[in-house]
Amino acid sequence: MVRHAFTEAEVLKRIRVECNKLGSQKAYAEFCGVGHSYIRRVLCGDRSPTPAILKPLGLKRIVTYVRAA
């Protein structure tokens, strides 16, 4: 099975879509069990999404390092 790797922009877009579905960033934050200010900071690019934020999207964060050219 081939898994799609999402860009950060795609993940942020999915978070925004979920916020809109639930009515607000605060509602999505409560759903995820995190503070609403953290969701705002993630969407502004100041913080990375936590597992609690990614889990409802069916995602997890994996960091990959590759050899420099």
N, C-alpha and C positions, 0 to 999 in steps of 0.2 A: 504494500500500500504506500503510495506516494503522499507525503504530507505537504501542504502548502505553507510556505514561510511568509508571514505577514510583515510588511514594513511597519515602522512606528506610526507613520501617517495613517495606514489602514486600521491599526489598532485604535488609535485615537478617534478615528471616524466611527468605528463600531461602538466605542464608549459613548460618543455624542448621540448616536442613534438610540442607544439604550436609555440615556438620560431623557431624550425626547419622548420615548415610549412611556416612561414612567412619569413624565411631566416636569422633571427638574433634575439638576445635578444633586440636590439634597435628597431627593427620593431615591436616586440610584445609589448614593452613598449609604443611606440607611439600609437599602436592600443588600448591599455588600458588607455592611458592618464596619464602615470606615467613616471618618469625618467628612463633611461636605467640603471643607476647605482643602482637604487632600485631593479630592476629585478635581477641584478647580485647578490646583497646582499641577496635577497630571496633565490636564487638558491644555494648560499654558506651557507645558514643556519643562517645568521646573522640577518635577519628580517623575520617577518611573512608576508604571502601574504595579501594584502589589499583587500577589497571588489571589487575595480576596477580591480584587477588582477584575482580574482576568478570568477567574473560575466561572462566573456566570456567563461568560462569552465562550466557554469551552476552550480557553487558551491557557498556555503557560509560557513563561519567559525562559528562553535558552540563549545564553551568550556564547558566541563562537569566535575563536581566534584563528586567523589564517596567517601563513607566512608572508611577510612583506616581499614585494618584488625586488 
